[in-house]
């Protein structure tokens, strides 16, 4: 009997987005279309005059932050405020969500939280061995709210990673 081989994050399908203080994260809600996670390493080319513009070696110089882009949709104001730094939300009467320009100079690392992408397998969340974790993630809003009769409103949010100051880890898959 053939056995199924699954990739380290499963091969296809939706997932849930969780964000907050580690071990107390909150599921943020629905998204539209696809969520993307991008991570890349950087290097610098080494040259010698005898080889002209052809590099003779490359030296690794670091990594770009992992960026996870989530096009949220149909969020409650409370959930939207949890993914929008500096936003104020009140559930009182009247309820409101407001954004002020008072986050200038605020450290993103100091205000980062734990981000988890939990793939869906069948009708439920997959086992923790398939979860992608970003230990220190900071959300940045990139909203273009369109009002029309054919497009769905989305709240693009990019979570940017930072390395842990102790173990240097940026992201991991599994129960880490």
Secondary structure, 3 states (H helix, E strand, C coil): CCCCCCCCCCCCCCEEEEEECCCCCEECCCECCCCEEECCEEEEEECCHHHCCCCCEEEEEEECCCEEEEEECCCCHHHHHHCCCCEEEECCCCCEEEECCCCCCCCCCCCCEEEEEEEEECCEECCHHHCEEEEEEEEEECCCCCCCCCCCCCEEEEEEECCCCCCCCCEEECCC
